[in-house]
Amino acid sequence: MTASEAAPGAVPRVAPEAASGATPRPEPLPVVLAGARGHGRWHLANIRRLQEDGLVRLAGICELTPLTEDEYGGEDGGEPPEQSADFGALLESTGARIAVVCTPIHTHTGLALAAAERGVHLLLEKPPAPSYAEFRRMADGVAAAKIACQIGFQSLGSHAVPAIRALVADGAIGRPTGIGGAGAWVRPEDYFRRAPWAGRRRLNGVDVIDGALTNPLAHAVATALALAGSTRAEDVTGIETELLRANDIESDDTSCVRVTTAQGRPVTVAATLCAERADDPYVLVHGTSGRITFWYKQDRVLVQRAGHGPEELHFGRTDLLENLVDHLVTGTPLLVTPDETGAFMKVVEAIRRAPDPAPLPAGAWHRVPGEDRRVVPGVDALVAAAADTLSLYSELGASWALPARQAVPESGRRSEEPSAPQSAQQSVHRSAQQSAPHSAPHPPKEVSTR
């Protein structure tokens, strides 16, 4: 396969030394970054890293207010990137081959389609869209334009993901019975005031669907679905949600979801931004004779199985932008295509269609003196127990939890009846003490939180 055959619209890397017979050096692909502040700073640094490796060139930055030289890293003395608030015009004037889009959730589809119309390949931040309809409009437009699109679930670039799948397929933990996910984070009240869309479900009548499960801890949901082998929309047959909030916001900050998959195995993810103590999020694969815990931010895995001592494994990670460049040049398969996030988007849609998150009663939370944040006492243990037992908060005996709402993805209709809790409630204290895996005390920020 030639470089130009690797992907529709791909530009071969020209070898300046080819005529002299020297080893070809690839031409860097021009990249435009839309959204260079907030989490966009992570992408800016990553583009700079790949630029130093000769893979890409930062050609342009799209921001409403131009970045200063200090912000875009102009101290290296190179040619400064072109800057403009007009995304389409910037793509055209720079001759960009790749656009990295890290803008507010509700702008993703429009910007992705603008890039697609110009034949520019995409790295699109998660969540890819605020609704399943907008997601399909984006994905269908990208497919029609025949451009490559990578969705920015960085955890799915971890080499631990295929390794865990292989362990499960080989029967290392017996028959898989379900997947749990846990995310207990802390966020100050200012976090929900950092941008007009933060903490909102809608903004000026447009869906945003910010929330613990759809944005800051979206990686827990997507990674759990990936390890369940249920990443496509058709893999989801039912969704139950419990959405609550301690903060004075529209969106959820303390929530859980249980996905029923076509394979019949449940995927339950619990999340909070009001933890007593910040902890590293993880995904837990349950089997009849063992379990596998994956701390996806650390690429760390713990295998516990009958007849063996615990085994801890550490893995590398493939950067998603670098994977996109390799795809365009050599045809390397993309790691996170839009269709491979269809199941995640079904979860987003169920959360969108659910009733607005219920405020927790005043006695269920308190402010931490001097830290400008709200804490839900006992929620850390609940989050761990949910992942451990595949139960929802209401089934674990949380006094403030409401019965789950059920969604049927195929029809897009939500059941008007709450789901019945399991007959035998699990003890949160016992589950958390006995089964919650040990994790790092001070995790770094989510790789893709804006």
MARNU-634641 format. One record per residue: residue in three letters; x, y negated, z of N, C-alpha, C in turn. Coordinates in pm, whole numbers, plus 32768, in hexadecimal, padded with zeros to 4 digits. Example, Ala and Ser with C-alpha at 12.3 -4.5 7.8 and 13.67 -1.06 7.14 Angstrom:
2
ALA85278239830C84CE81C2830C8528814A830CSER850580E182C48557806A82CA850A7FFD8313
//
This chain:
450
MET80548077800080008000800080587F848000THR803A7F257FAB80847EA87FAB804A7E4C8014ALA80967DE4803580667D87809B7FE57D45806ESER7FDA7D247FED7F627CE17FBF7EEA7D3D7FBDGLU7F017DC07FC07E927E1F7FC37E677E3E8052ALA7EB37E0E80B37E9C7E36813E7E137E0C816FALA7DE57D97814B7D637D6781757D347D008110PRO7CAF7CF880F77C7D7C9580997CA87C0980C3GLY7CDE7BBE80687D067B3680857D8C7B2A80CBALA7DCD7B9980E47E4E7B94812A7EB87B5780D0VAL7F177B16810F7F867ADA80C680037B2A80E3PRO80467B5E807C80BE7BAD8096812A7B5680D4ARG81797B90812781EA7B488160825B7B4680FAVAL827C7AD280CD82E27AC58067836C7AD680A5ALA83C27B15805F84487B2E809384AB7ACF8052PRO84D67A66809685347A06805B85B77A468033GLU85DF7AB1807886607AEE805C86577B5E7FF6ALA85DE7B777FC185CA7BEB7F6B86257BE97EF1ALA86377B717EB786867B697E3C87177B917E54SER87497B7A7ECC87D47B9B7EE987E37C2A7F1AGLY87717C6F7F2887777CFA7F55877C7D087FEBALA87777C98803587787C9F80C686F27CD480F9THR86F17CFE817586757D2E81B0860F7CBC81B1PRO85987CD3817785347C678170850D7C3481FAARG84FA7BB4820584C77B78827F843C7B428261PRO83D87B6D82AA834F7B46828A83377AB1829CGLU82E17A7C824782B779F18255824F79E982C4PRO825B798B832081F7797D838A817179508351LEU810579848388807F7960835B805078E383A4PRO801C787E835B7FED7803839D7F6E781C83EDVAL7F6D77EB84697EFE780084C77EC7777A84F5VAL7E43777184FB7E0076FE85377DBD772E85B7LEU7DD076E386227D92770286A37D2176A086BDALA7CA876D386CE7C34768186F37C1A76938787GLY7C30762A87D47C21763188647CA5764F88A7ALA7CF375E788C27D7B75FA88F47D8C75D48985ARG7D1E75AD89C57D2375908A547CD875FD8AA0GLY7CDB75F78B257C9D76638B717CE476E58B52HIS7C95774F8B397CD577CE8B167D1F77C48A92GLY7CFE77618A407D45774E89C17DDA773B89D4ARG7E03770D8A4A7E9276FE8A657ED977858A60TRP7E9277EF8A8B7ECC78758A827EE4789989F0HIS7E82787E899B7E92789C890D7F01784788CELEU7F0977C988F77F71777188C27FFB77A988E4ALA800C77D4895F808D780E898880A87890893CASN804078DE89248052795C88DD80777944884BILE803878E2880E805C78BE878380ED7890877DARG8115783F87DE81A0781187E58200788887F2ARG81D978EA8842822D79608854823E79AA87D0LEU81CF79BF878A81D77A06870A821B79B1869EGLN8214792D86AE825B78D5865082F278E68662GLU831E78F186DD83AC790786F783DB798C86BCASP837F79EC86B3839F7A6E867883947A6E85DFGLY836D79FC85A7836479EF851682E77A2E84D9LEU82817A4B852B82087A8B84F7819F7A2884CAVAL819479B885118130795484EF816E78C984F8ARG8122786884C8814977DB84D580D0778D8503LEU80DE7741856E807176ED859E805E7679853DALA7FF9768484E97FE4762084807F8675B184AAGLY7F2775D185047EC7756B85297E83758A85ACILE7E51752085ED7E07752986697D8774D9865ACYS7D17751986767C9474D8866F7C6374BC86FCGLU7C60743E87217C2D741287A27BE8738C8790LEU7B85737187E47B4072F087DB7BA0727D87FBTHR7BF87294885C7C607233887D7CE77272885EPRO7D39723588087DB8727287E17E1072908859LEU7E5D72FB884F7EBC731E88B77F3672C388B0THR7F7172A989237FED725F8926806072BB88FFGLU80D3728188E7814872D188C2816B73338931ASP815C730889AE817873628A1E811673D68A1FGLU809773BB89FC803274248A008048748D8994TYR806B7463891C807A74C788B1810774FF88A6GLY816274D188FB81E7750B88FD824274D38892GLY823B7452887E828C74148815831C73FE883AGLU8340742788B383CA740E88E0843074618894ASP83FF74C588458460751787FB849774D18780GLY845F745C87628494740E86F384627438866AGLY840B749B866383D674C785E3836B746985B0GLU83387488853982D0743684FD825174418550PRO821673D08579819E73D785CD8127740E857EPRO80CF745785C08059748B857B7FF9741A8558GLU7FB2742984EC7F4A73C984C77ED873D6852CGLN7E9A7367854E7E2C736985AD7DB273228574SER7D3E735C85907CC1732285607C4D735D85AFALA7BE1731085BB7B67734385F97B0D73888593ASP7B32738085137AE473BE84A77B2374458486PHE7AE674AF84B87B1F753584AB7B2C755F8419GLY7AC3755083CB7AC67579833F7B2F752E82F0ALA7B3374AB83037B95745A82BA7C23748082E2LEU7C3774A183617CBD74C683917CE9754C8354LEU7C8E75AA834A7CAF7629830B7CDC7613827BGLU7C9775BB82367CB775A281A97D3A7558819ASER7D4E74F081EB7DC6749E81D97E4674E78202THR7E3B7545825F7EB2758D828E7ECD760D823FGLY7E6B763981F07E7A76B881AB7E7F772D820BALA7E35772182797E39778782E37E0F780F82ADARG7E51787682DA7E2978FF82BA7DE579428330ILE7DFE790D83A97DC0794284227D8B78CD8474ALA7D1478DF84AD7CDE7880850E7CC778C88591VAL7CF7788D85FD7CDC78BE86847C73786286BFVAL7BFF789A86E17B8F784A87117B7B786387A5CYS7B9377FC87F67B85780588887B38778A88B6THR7ABC778488907A65771188A879EC773F88FAPRO799476E28923791E770C896F78D0777B8928ILE789577D489777855784D894477F2782F88D5HIS77A177C888E6773677AE8886776877748801THR77EA775587F878227723877A786677918729HIS78737809876178C178738720788E78978695THR780C78AD868977D878DC860877ED7875859BGLY77CE77F885B677DF77908550786E77828523LEU78CC7783858279597775855D798C77F18515ALA796078668540798A78E284FD795B78E2846CLEU78E178B7845478AE78B483CB78F378498377ALA791977DB83B779657774836F79EA77AC833FALA7A2C77FA83957AA9783A836C7A9178A182FFALA7A2878F0830E7A0A795882AC79F0791D8222GLU79A878AF821E798A786E819E7A0878428155ARG7A73782D819E7AF1780081647B5678718157GLY7B2978EB81727B82795E81657BEE796581CEVAL7BD6792982427C39792582AE7C1879948312HIS7C7B79E583337C687A5483907C5E7A21841FLEU7C237A7384777BF97A4184FA7C2A7A948570LEU7C527A4D85D97C567A8386607BF07A3286AELEU7B807A7186D27B107A2C87107B077A5487A3GLU7B0979F087FA7B067A0B888A7A857A5488B1LYS7A8E7A9A89207A187AD8895B79D17A7489B6PRO794E7A8489CD78F57ADB898278E57AA688F4PRO78D47AFE889078D07ACD8806785A7A7187E8ALA77EC7A7E883277767A2C8819771D7A308895PRO76BF79D188A1766779CE891675E87A228907SER75D27A5E8892755C7AB1887C757E7B1A8812TYR752E7B83880F75497BEB87AC752A7BB7871FALA74C67B61871174A77B29868D751B7AD68659GLU75567A8286AE75C87A31868476427A898668PHE76517AF286B676BE7B50869D76B07B918614ARG76377BBD85F476237BFF857276377B9B8501ARG760C7B1F851576207AB984AD76B57AA48495MET77027AA0850177937A9284F577D17B0C84B3ALA77B07B8384E777EE7BFE84B577CA7C178422ASP774E7BFE83FE77247C12837377687BAD8316GLY77767B31834677BA7ACC82F5784C7AEB82E0VAL788D7B1B8348791A7B428340792B7BB682DFALA78D17C1882E878DA7C8D829078C37C6581FEALA78617C0B81E778447BE0815E78BA7B948122ALA79017B49817679747AFB814779F17B538137LYS79E97BCE81677A597C2C815D7AD87BF781A0ILE7AC57BB882147B397B8D82627B497BEA82D9ALA7BBF7BEA83137BD97C39838B7BB07BE88405CYS7B6E7C2A84637B437BE784DE7B627C3F8555GLN7BAA7C0785B37BCD7C4A86307B877C0186A2ILE7B437C4B86FA7B037C0F876F7B637C1787E5GLY7B6E7BAA88307BD97B9B88917BCA7BE18916PHE7BA47C6089167BA87CB089907C357CE7899FGLN7C8B7C9989DF7D187CBB89E77D307D418A2CSER7CD97D678A8A7CED7DE58AD17CE67E5D8A73LEU7CA07E4F8A037C947EBF89A67D127ED18952GLY7D717E7889637DF57E8B89277E517EDC897FSER7E237EFD89F87E777F4B8A537E887FD98A1EHIS7F02800A8A247F1D809389F97EE280F88A5BALA7EB580C78ACE7E7481208B2E7DED81518AFAVAL7DAA81018AA67D2481278A777D2781AA8A27PRO7D7A81B689BE7D7E823789797DB782A789D0ALA7E1182858A2B7E4A82EC8A837DE083268ADFILE7D8A82D18B177D1F83018B6E7CBB83548B1EARG7C9A83248AA67C3F83718A517C7783FD8A36ALA7CFA84058A1F7D3884878A047D3384E18A80LEU7D4C84A78AF67D4584F58B717CBA852F8B86VAL7C5684DC8B6E7BCB85098B7F7BAA85768B19ALA7BD385608A9C7BB885C38A327BFB86478A4FASP7C6F86428A927CB986BD8AB37C8487028B31GLY7C1C86C78B6E7BE187068BE47C2A86EE8C65ALA7C7D86848C6B7CCE866B8CE37C7986588D5FILE7C0186208D507BAB86098DC57B2786578DB8GLY7B2A86C18D6A7AB287108D577A5386CB8CF7ARG79D486E58D07796F86A88CB1795786188CE0PRO796485B48C87794A852A8CB178B885168CD5THR789F84D08D42781684BD8D7377E9842C8D71GLY784483CE8D5D781D83428D59789582E68D6AILE787D82678D5378E782028D5D78B681938DB9GLY790C816B8E1678ED80F98E6C795080888E54GLY7925800F8E6B797D7F9C8E5F79677F3E8ED4ALA79D27F008F0579C87EA98F797A1D7E2C8F65GLY79E27DB98F827A2B7D3B8F7C7A017CE28FEFALA7A597CCD904F7A3E7C7690C27A9F7C0190BETRP7A6D7B8F90927AC17B1990807A8C7AA690D4VAL7AE07A4190E47AB679C691277AC4795390C3ARG7A6378FA90C77A67788490727A31780D90C3PRO7A7A779C90C17A487725910979CE76EC90C1GLU7985769891067910765A90CA793676059051ASP79AE75CD905279DB757D8FDF79E675D08F5FTYR79F976528F6E7A0076AA8EF97983769D8EA3PHE7911768B8EE4789376828E9C787575F48E6CARG78D375998E8778C475108E56793474EA8DF6ARG7982754D8DCC79F875308D7979D475078CEBALA795C75288CBF792E75068C38789675018C3APRO785874B78BDE77C674AC8BDF777D75318BD5TRP77BB75958B92777976168B7F779376788BF0ALA77F2765A8C47781876B88CB177A576CD8D12GLY778B774A8D347720776B8D91769677588D57ARG768D774E8CD3760B77378C9375E077B08C42ARG755E77C48C3C752578288BE274FD77E78B5DARG74D777698B6674B4771F8AED74E676918AFBLEU750476538A8B753275C88A8A74ED75818A17ASN749D751C8A38745174D389D273FE7530897BGLY73C2759489BB736C75F1897373B276608928VAL743776658932748576CA88EA74BB7730894FASP74B377B0892C74E878188985757E7806899CVAL75A778158A19763478198A40765378A08A81ILE760178C68AE2760B79468B2A769579588B67ASP76C478F08BAA773879008BFF770E79568C77GLY776B79978CB8774979E98D2B77B87A4A8D4BALA77B37A838DC3781F7AD98DF378387B4E8D95LEU77CD7B8E8D6577DC7C058D1277F67BE58C7FTHR77CF7B6F8C5377DA7B4E8BC578567AFD8BA3ASN78977AC18C08790C7A6E8BE979857A8F8C41PRO798E7A608CBE7A0B7A788D077A2B7B0B8D1CLEU79C57B5F8D3479DE7BEE8D4979A57C428CD7ALA799B7C058C62796C7C4E8BEB79CA7CC18BC8HIS7A4A7CB28BE77AA97D1D8BC97A857D9E8C14ALA7A507D918C8C7A2A7E098CD779BC7E548C8DVAL795A7E0B8C5878EC7E4A8C0F79207E898B8EALA796B7E3D8B3F799B7E6F8ABE79FA7EE58AD0THR7A4F7EE08B357AAF7F4C8B4B7A687FCA8B7CALA7A057FBA8BD179B7802D8BFE797080708B89LEU793480218B3178F180588ABD7954809E8A60ALA79CC80648A537A3280A189FD7A5D81298A34LEU7A7181328AB77A9A81B18AF27A2982178AF1ALA79AF81E78AE7793D82418ADB792A82728A4CGLY7977823889EE7965825B896278E28226892BSER78B481B689647831817D893F784180E98922THR788180C988B478A1803E889678447FFE882FARG77FC804E87E277A9801A8777771A800787A8ALA76D17FB0876676497F8F879275F1800A879CGLU76008065873C75AB80DC873B75CC813E87ABASP763A812887F1765F818088607610816288E0VAL75C780F388E1757E80C7895874EA80EA894ATHR74B3812F89AF7425815389AA73D4810E8A17GLY741480D58A7B73CB808F8AE37429803D8B39ILE73F57FD18B7374467F788BC673F17F498C3CGLU742B7F4F8CB473EC7F1A8D2C74457EAA8D63THR74087E3D8D8A74557DCB8DBB74217D9D8E43GLU747D7D6D8E95745D7D268F1074B47CA98F12LEU74777C368EFF74BE7BB78EEE749A7B598F61LEU75007B2E8FA974EB7AD6901C75547A69901DARG753E7A069075759E7998907E759F795E910BALA76167944913B762678FC91B9763F7868919FASN767D7849912C769B77BF910B7621777990CDASP762676F790CE75B976A6909875CC76979001ILE75B477038FB975CA77098F29755477508EE8GLU755077538E6374E9779E8E1A750F78308E0BSER758E784A8DF275BB78D18DCF75D479248E4DASP75F079A38E39760B79FE8EA8769B79F38ED6ASP76B07A058F5777397A108F8C774C7A8F8FDFTHR76E07AD98FF576E57B57903F76817BB68FFESER76B27C158FB076597C628F5A768A7CF08F46CYS76307D448F1576577DC98EED76007DF58E78VAL76347E538E2B75EE7E868DB676087F1C8DACARG75A37F668D8175B67FF48D667585800F8CD8VAL75E080438C8875C480628BFC75AF80F88BEETHR7543811E8BAF752D81AA8B8B755F81BC8AFDTHR75B5821E8AE875F182328A6575B082A88A1DALA75C682AD899D7590831B894C75C983A18978GLN763E839E89B7767B841989EB763A84488A6DGLY75E983EF8AA775A584128B2375F183F08BA0ARG766A83B98B9376BA83978C0876A983038C29PRO768E82E18CA7767A82548CCB76FD82068CD2VAL76F281868CB6776181288CC7772D80B98D21THR776380B08D9A7736804C8DFC77A97FEE8E1CVAL778F7F6D8E0F77F57F078E2D77BA7EA28E8EALA78027E888EFA77D97E258F5E78427DB78F63ALA78137D3C8F72786F7CCA8F6F783D7C5D8FCBTHR789C7C139002787B7B9C904F78EA7B379041LEU78C67AB9904779277A4B904E79267A0E90DACYS78E57A54913778D57A2491C0790C7A899224ALA797B7AC5920179B67B2D925679F07AF292D6GLU79FA7B47933A7A3D7B1F93B67AD37B10939CARG7B077B6693437B967B6793257BA77B8F9292ALA7BF57B4492487C0A7B6391BB7C517BE891ACASP7C237C38914E7C5F7CB991367C6A7CD090A0ASP7CBE7D2D90797CD57D468FEC7C647D9E8FB6PRO7C267D798F487BB87DCA8F127BEA7E4F8EDBTYR7B907EB18EDB7BB77F358EAC7B3F7F7D8E71VAL7B5E7FE58E257AF9803F8DEC7B1880CA8E1FLEU7AAF81148E427ABE81968E827A7582008E2FVAL7ABF82628DFC7A8582D08DAE7A6D83458E0BHIS79EF836D8E1A79CB83DA8E7279C3845E8E25GLY79F584C98E6279E9854D8E2779C185B28E91THR799F862B8E66797486928EC579E586C58F1CSER7A6386AC8EF27AD386DD8F437B4086748F55GLY7B1A85F68F4B7B7D858D8F607B4A85058F33ARG7BA584A68F337B83841C8F0C7C0183D68EDAILE7BEB83728E867C5A83218E517C37828F8E69THR7C8F82478EAD7C7B81B98EC67CD981698E6DPHE7CA281038E2C7CEF80B18DCF7CE4801F8DF9TRP7D537FE88E2D7D5A7F588E487D867F168DC6TYR7D237EE48D7D7D3D7EBD8CF17D917E408CE3LYS7D9B7DEE8D497DF27D798D3D7E857D9C8D52GLN7E9C7E0C8D977F257E388DB27F527EA88D54ASP7EF67EDE8D037F137F538CAF7F437FC78D06ARG7F067FD38D7C7F2C80388DDE7EBD809E8DEEVAL7EE1811D8DF67E81818A8DFB7EA381E78E6FLEU7E3D82128EB67E4D82768F207DF582EE8EFEVAL7E3483638EEF7DEC83DE8ED17DE584328F4FGLN7D6B84548F787D5484A88FED7CFE851E8FC1ARG7D3585988FCE7CEC860D8F9E7D0686848FF8ALA7CA886E08FF47CAF875690497D2D87A8902AGLY7D7287D490937DE7882790827E6687DE9060HIS7E618758905C7ED78706903C7EE1869390A0GLY7F58866490B67F6A85EA91037F48857290AEPRO7F2F84FF90EC7F128486909F7F8884609046GLU7F6784338FCD7FCF840F8F6C7FB683818F3CGLU8017832A8F4E800B829F8F21805A828C8EA1LEU801B824D8E40805682388DBC805181A48D98HIS80B481768D4F80B980EB8D2280CA80E88C8APHE8084808C8C49808180888BB780A27FFD8B82GLY80C57FFA8B0480DA7F7C8ABF80587F498A86ARG80637EDD8A377FEC7E9F89FF800E7E618978THR7FB27E6C891A7FC17E2B88987F737DA98899ASP7FB67D3C887C7F757CBA88757F167CB787FELEU7E9E7C8188127E387C8887A97E567C2D8732LEU7E977BBC87497EBD7B6786D87F2C7BAB8687GLU7F8A7BE686CC7FF57C2E86877FBC7CA48638ASN7F597CE786707F167D54862A7ECE7D2185ADLEU7E927CAC85B77E4F7C7185437EB37C5184D5VAL7F257C1984FA7F8E7BFC84987FBC7C7E8455ASP7FD57CE484A580007D65846D7F967D9F840FHIS7F187D8C84337EAC7DBC83DD7EAF7D788355LEU7EC37CF583567EC37CAA82D87F3A7CCD8282VAL7FA97CEF82BF80257D05827480397D97824ETHR801A7DF082A980397E7E82917FBF7ED98290GLY7F4A7EA382B47ED37EF682B77EBE7F408339THR7F0D7F21839F7EF87F5C84237E677F46844EPRO7E217FAC847E7D947F9A84A47D847F328512LEU7D1A7EE485087CFA7E8685737CCE7ED385F0LEU7CED7E9D86647CCB7EDF86E17C3D7EC18710VAL7C0B7E4786F27B887E1F87287B387DD786BCTHR7AF97E2286657AA67DE885FC7A1F7DBF8637PRO79D57D6985F279507D42862678F57DB98643ASP78EF7E1A85E978967E8C860078BB7EDA867DGLU793C7ED886A279677F1F871A79447ED3879ATHR79037E5F878D78D27E17880378397E108802GLY77FA7E5E87AA77697E5C87A177247E858822ALA77597EEA8867771D7F1688E577297EA8894FPHE779C7E68895577AB7DF789B277457D8B8994MET772F7D6F891476CF7D0788F076407D318910LYS76237DB1891475A07DDE8943758F7DBD89D7VAL75FB7DC68A2375F67D9E8AB075DE7D088ABBVAL76267CBA8A6C76117C298A6C757F7C098A4CGLU75487C4D89E974BD7C3489C1745D7C598A32ALA74767CC88A7774207CEE8AE774257C848B55ILE749B7C4D8B6F74A97BE48BD374637B658BA4ARG746C7B488B2474287AD38AEC73917ADE8AFCARG735B7B558AE572CB7B6A8AEA72967B7D8B78ALA72EE7B998BD572C47BAF8C5F72937B2C8C9DPRO72437B368D06721E7ABC8D4F729A7A738D80ASP728F79F28D91730279A58DC1733279DD8E47PRO73B579DB8E5E73EB7A138EDB73A779DA8F56ALA73897A318FB473457A07902F73A979CB9091PRO7386795A90CD73E07922913373E1797A91B0LEU7456799191E6746079DC92627429798892D4PRO73E979C5933473B8797993A8742C793793F2ALA740D78C994337477787A947474C978CD94D5GLY748B792E951774D4797E9578752E79E7953BALA752879F794B775777A60947575FF7A2F9448TRP761B79AE9456769D797A942D76C579079489HIS774578E494847774787194D177EA78339488ARG780777B794A8787B7772946E78F8779294BFVAL79687799947779E877AE94BA7A24772694D8PRO7A3B770795557A71768295777AF57666952FGLY7AFB75F294F17B7675C794B07B937606942AGLU7B3B766093FA7B5676A4937C7AEF7684930FASP7A887639932E7A25761092CB79EE7688927EARG79CC76F292C6799277669283792E77AC92DDARG78D777FA929D786F784192E5789178D692E9VAL787379159359789279A2936F781179EA9395VAL78027A62935D77937AB9938377CD7B2793DCPRO77B77B22945E77F17B8794B877C57C149491GLY78277C6D948E780A7CF9946E78087D1993DAVAL78157CB5938378087CD092F478807D1D92BEASP78F47D0D92F979697D5792C979517DEE92D3ALA791B7E19934678FE7EA79359788F7ED592FBLEU782D7E8092E377C07EA4928777F47EB891FAVAL784C7E5F91CD78857E6B914778D07EEF9139ALA79227F0F919D796E7F8C919979128005919DALA78A97FFE91F1784D806E91FC77FE8083917BALA77DB801791377792802390B977E5806F9052ALA7866804D904878BE80938FE978D381249013ASP78D4813B909578EF81C190C97877821E90BBTHR77FE81E890CB7785823B90CA772F8229904ELEU775581C98FF8770981A88F7E767E81748FA1SER76738137901775F48101904775EF806A9036LEU75778033903875617FA3903475577F6D90C2TYR75637EE890D075627EAC915574E57ED391A3SER74717ED0916273F47EEE91A773F17F7F91D8GLU74347FD891927438806491B8749C807D9229LEU74F3801D923F7558802992A9752C7FE7932AGLY74B17FB5932C747B7F7E93A774987EEC93C0ALA74C67EA1935B74DE7E12936E74597DCD9388SER744E7D8A93F973CD7D4F9422739F7CE293C2TRP73FE7CA3937E73DC7C33932673C97C5C9294ALA73DF7CDB927473D67D0791E973457D2091C1LEU73267CFF914472A37D19910B72A87D9A90BBPRO72377DE190AE72377E59905972627E368FCCALA72A67E938F8C72DE7E7A8F0772727E658E9FARG72967E188E3772407E0A8DC272797E618D54GLN72227EA58D0D724D7EFF8CA3723D7EBC8C1BALA729B7ED78BC372947EA68B39729F7F1B8ADCVAL72577F138A6C725E7F7B8A05729E7F3C898APRO731F7F55897173677F10890573297F23887CGLU72F27F99885F72C27FB387D772557F5287AESER71F97F34880A71897EDF87E6719E7E4F8811GLY72017E3B886872197DB4889B71B37D8D8905ARG715C7DEB893070F77DCD8994712A7DF38A1EARG71017DA58A8071297DC08B0970B37DF98B55SER70C87E618B9E705C7E9C8BED702D7E398C56GLU6FAC7E368C6C6F767DDD8CD36F797E208D5CGLU6F9F7EA18D626FA27EE88DE070327EF68E12PRO704A7EDC8E9170D17EF38EC770EE7F878ECDSER716E7FA88EBF719480348EC6719080638F57ALA717380E38F68716E811B8FEE71FA81359021PRO72188112909D729D812F90D272B081C490E5GLN732D81F090EB734A827C9101731282A69189SER72E98322919272A88351920B730783539282ALA73848372926973E6837892D67446830492CAGLN7434829E931E748E822C931A75188255934EGLN757D821F930C760582399339762981D593A6SER767B81FF940276AC81A494697719814D942FVAL770080CA942C7763806E93F577E480779445HIS77D7807894C77850807B951A78A180FA94FFARG785B816C94F978A281EA94E378E081EE9458SER789581C493F278C881C9936A7941816E935AALA793780F8939379A5809A93837A2280CC93CBGLN7A0E810594447A82813394907AC281AD9452GLN7A70820C94247AA5828B93F77AD582889367SER7A93823693127AA9824992847ADF81D29239ALA7AD4815A92717B0380E792257B9A80EE9218PRO7BCD80E6919A7C5D80F191877CA7807891BBHIS7D22808F91E07D788022920D7DA17FCE9196SER7D9F7F4B91A47DC47EF491357E157E7F9167ALA7E477E3191087EA27DC5912A7E5A7D599179PRO7E997D1E91DF7E557CBD92337E407C3691F1HIS7E947C1091977E887B8C915B7E917B9990C3PRO7E227BBC90807E277BD18FEF7E387B4E8FA5PRO7E767B528F2F7E7B7ADA8EDB7DF27ABE8EA3LYS7DE27A4B8E647D617A288E2A7D447A848DB3GLU7CC17A918D977C977AE28D247CDB7AAE8CA7VAL7D0B7B088C527D577ADF8BDD7D047A8A8B7ESER7C817A9C8B807C307A568B1E7BC27A028B5BTHR7BD679D18BD27B74797A8C117B9078EA8BE8ARG7B2778A78BB37B3C781C8B907B0777C08BFA
//
